[in-house]
Every structure is written in C-alpha cells, then in structure tokens.
Amino acid sequence: MGKVRKKFSAAQIFFVATFVATANTVSNSFVIWDNKIELGLFSGFTFVVGLVLAIIIFKQKE
C-alpha cells in the first residue's frame, strides 16, 4: 500500500463539495427517500467516490 496523504488542496475540497452537492440534488429529484439512513448511506458513499475522483483528477506533486 502506498503512503496516504492526509491533506487535500483547496481544488480537491471544492471538487468534492460540488460533486456531492450535485449528486445529492439530482438523486433527490428522482428518489423519494423514506428512510433517512438510506439517504445518509448514499451521501457517505458519494462523498467517498468524490474523494477518490478528486485524488485521481488533481494529483499533487510530492
């Protein structure tokens, strides 16, 4: 396993916030969330996917 960076750049943080907000807005227009736990799990999964995409897209030089 590689070394894990614990700090993110401003661009990565902005990308994740925008990605999660957009995904949640679009999903809320299509899905009626009866159970808030499902919404929380979906939001958490979307957050993790956004973090992975941000790391891949905005690679930092070590």
RAHU-V472750 format. One record per pair of residues at least 24 apart in sequence whose ideal C-beta (glycine too) atoms are under 6 Angstrom apart, sorted by the first residue. I is the first residue (numbers start at 1). J is the second residue. Records with the same first field share a line. If there is no record, write none. Layout:
I=J, J
//
This chain:
11=58
12=54, 58
15=54
16=50, 51, 54
19=50
20=46, 47, 50
//
